[in-house]
Amino acid sequence: MFRKHKETIPQKEISFRRLCLQALPEMWTFQILAGIFLIIPAAPMTRLIGWLAGLDGDVVTTANIKSFLLSWKFPVILMLGFVLVVIYLVFELFGQIYLTDNILNGRRAGVRRCIVKGFHSVKKFMNPTGIGTILFIFIAVPICGVGLSLSLSESFYIPNFIMEVVFKNPLYTAAYLAVIFILIWISFHSLFILHAVLLDGMTPSEGRKYSSRLVKEHRGRFLIGLFLNILVIIIIYLISSDLLNRIPGWILGEATESLPRNYRIDFGEMLMSGEGFSELDLKIMAYRSVAAFAVLVEKYLAYIVTVLCGAYFMLRLNRYYLEYSGRGRDLWPERPRKSRYIWKVLLIFLVFIGFGFLSIVLGLNYNEIFTREEPVKIVAHRTGGSLASENSLQGLEKAIEHSCYGSETDVQRTRDGYYIINHDDDFKRLTGVAKAPKDMTMEEIKELRIRDTTGNGQELPVITIEEMLDVIKGKEKLFVELKGVTADNQMVDDLVRIIREHDCVEDTVLISLNYGVIKYAETAYPEFETGLLFFASLGDVSKLKCDILIMEEETASSDNISNIHEAGKQAMVWTVNTEEGMYHFLDSFADGVITDEIVLAEEVQADLDDRTDLEVLEDKLQFD
């Protein structure tokens, strides 16, 4: 017969600081085991959603979202997606709240017990307010950056190309900031909803009111407390990061600077050919293996610090809830003492043994895993990016001067069937005339004058696709985006004819946000390169019928890029304009980036080329 564990722990009481130190192993264990157990339901659910998204051969993206919303798959995937969100909610928030409550109240805090209790609590949120709370956590919190969030939605964002438009218009900027302020206000006043529902049995509606009341009554103390705790976490993180960043240097000494950079060793080819390794080869392979081990240790310890800081914050938040609801205390129940030190030491030893074997593999296959023979291609956005007025012939010339792989431009059809270059739906921003190309004749458009977007005061004419083809022929690729309401099969047919007449088939790529148009071009004119632009997707994007998948930054994950390459297609990213984005994607296995900042791209590429092997490993090896 099994002996039932008592819920309460011996009543010796200690300070909160000491309690945190005692509870760290439990919180760390919970984080690791909960993360492992989360994979069991989440992985098959994610695969099922991806399989349904691509069931008819077309993956769901922003390029074909309308047809998806009208299909039977939409409600099914929506329901499965909600179930997936709930699973993450239980493992990452409900379970942690029960864990920290057990710690603060002197109860045992097993992982299984907290997770099972979390699943039992889901039914409390199956009402309009509860579902709204779940959706707010999933969607709004990642956008405003305040509140308890899920790793499932940590990459939620507003696409950069939309934010560029927002911040260029004062009215849009004001509206955006107002919305963000409202979301922050709601999120701040709702920080204790989950605690009220899970710990005190309230309904979500009651919990929302109770949370708002607690925050209002203790707003000053709460804000100061949150600020100080976040400041402490930031200081701990910065100090630990600085110390951990020194680990590779301590281990490697001066070897990093004494060895050549970008040294290529094809380990597999040498084994196949029977050629031996030179002394330098062996020295560099040994150095790379040791460097990989040092970086893995550094990243792993940094990951532990990050996880424990997050767990500490959750414990603090639960303490605030107990205090503000009248159940606070000066001393807290001591945690039970669990030795098992031999097993813990053995586990740590096994982790480092695993790092050792992995480091040898990484060191021997360094070039194949971490480097590429050719740099990422640079494509100038709107012909020349920021070096010249948008969509101008001068822009093409600047891109050619800087040896860009290509230039991107936007094509629309006039009322009388000609094809001119313009990005917006009308000419108001650039010429002051609020008329769309489709409503004007070529003769009328040629009378317009565009204000140079670099601000030099020059006035430029609206140019045609034919004029652009004359400039780029044999010099660079022209990515022709079929734009707006006139992007249809007729546009494809007409552009194909024009491009052929100019003998520029090899110099052009037909791209669009309209998937139907790209599928038609890919099927009717297979000799032309085609590309699809999109900024969100669901499923395996490599199944899309085109030659190049052009993804917005957050959609261009390593998994998407890998799947695209396995399908024999190219992966490109748009519009990469920040230094952070440049370092990320110019150091990735993407085939190209579309950017306005050509000079910045050149500078970042030069910096990447000058890295040591250790710096490459620091950038590539992550515990995300």
Beta strands, then each sheet from edge to edge (+ up, - down):
strand 1: 13-14
strand 2: 60-61
strand 3: 332-333
strand 4: 377-380
strand 5: 406-413
strand 6: 419-421
strand 7: 450-451
strand 8: 459-460
strand 9: 477-482
strand 10: 508-512
strand 11: 529-534
strand 12: 537-538
strand 13: 548-552
strand 14: 570-574
strand 15: 592-595
sheet 1: 1+ 3-
sheet 2: 2+ 12-
sheet 3: 6+ 5- 4- 15- 14- 13- 11- 10- 9-
sheet 4: 7+ 8-
end
